[in-house]
Amino acid sequence: MKNSLQNAQRWLKQALHDLENAKRNLKDKFYSDTCFMAEQASQKALKAYLYFKGERAHILIHSLTALVSECSKRDRSFQSLKNAAMRLDKYYILTRYPDALPAPAVPYEEYGPEEAKEAISYAEEILVLAKSRIE
């Protein structure tokens, strides 16, 4: 169990760092990067919780919706994150790859402050719950 807690704490620490990066990107008006880093922070927070529960098999999952589902099997309070996960899932691919969007769109030109602020808000919601269940 000690190793599970240590792994969870490492993943949670990285999740918090990613969230801080998202906030810096928002301040610097890098909105697509903000959205992506918020998604990444959320993935790592949910994976931290799964590590805490001794899970390793689901760590390769990149869908927040799927991760929330796995976390919910262990703690039903994670079901409250379903909407946040669905909203953030769209930022995993679309914020990074030009061919994921219809031409001539380029990801960094497609996102604005509203999406970025919303992404941070959802990520904070996920991190707060995951952190509360680990500590």
Secondary structure, DSSP 8 states (H G I E B T S, - for coil): -HHHHHHHHHHHHHHHHHHHHHHHHHHTT-HHHHHHHHHHHHHHHHHHHHHHTT--TTTT---HHHHHHHHHTT-GGGGGGHHHHHHHHTHHHHTT-GGGS-TT--HHHH--HHHHHHHHHHHHHHHHHHHHHH-
